[in-house]
Amino acid sequence: MDKFYNLIFFTLIFIACTASSEIDLQDDASGTILVVFNVNKEFERIRRELVTTLVGGDVAKMSLFPVDEIKQYFRDDGEKIGLKLLDIKSNGDSLKLVVKFDSLIKVARDYLAKENLPLFKIENKNGKNIIDIDLNLKNVTKVINENKEYINDALAALLPSEEIPMSEKEYRDVLMYFLSDFTDNASSLIDNSNFKIKIKTSRKIQEQLGFNQINSNTLELNLDMIKTVSLQKPIKLRLIY
């Protein structure tokens, strides 16, 4: 899956899906992550029309979830950084993915070494694992600008930008305008899109920011699509355990 299609997929899939993730973290920052995507069936039709227009019918015929390519990634690049694919199942418009990681610190090491505006930081300090996530217009715009050659102008209008910031309402209006050419149900597609995360730690949580704490070792987070993608307010999260 080339970079361009990768960007289309991961940007627009969030417009019409519900996703959930359960992460189990051990003392040494190893653990497992379960991710489940459920995509609105109407989105598959929209995706095919959109991708056909932007890059052609051959790409549009590609599977919504390219299972073979995902498996190949974990066999090649993933294994090098301590990732192991435990399970993967796809049923057309849904995907279940279970991944084991040796250490989040190892997974992020190369990224953090070369990135001056990281989206996240992970470290172990004084025996505590510290995870910080900071999604803001500045660092997200940097990622987008680094991939500009792969982004169609129509798609670029849907992405957050430090140069042209938008409020949540403005961003929703842009999405409504964009999707209205493809469906009469744009409003419900947008409003029903969300991402839920549950994190369980092997020991007591020492500090957290931005999550809903369920008990001494469990956090939950519900992300609304518009708030997440517009980034009118930066998303800052912290976990220390």
Secondary structure, 3 states (H helix, E strand, C coil): CCHHHHHHHHHHHHHHEEEEEEEEECCCCCEEEEEEEEECHHHHHHHHHHHHHHHCHHHHCCCCCCHHHHHHHHHHHHHHCCEEEEEEEECCCEEEEEEEECCHHHHHHHHHHHCCCCCEEEEEECCEEEEEEEECHHHHHHHHHHCHHHCCHHHHCCCCCCCCCCCHHHHHHHHHHHHCCCCCCHHHHHHCCEEEEEEEECCCCCEEECCEEEECCEEEEEEEHHHHHHCCCCEEEEEEC
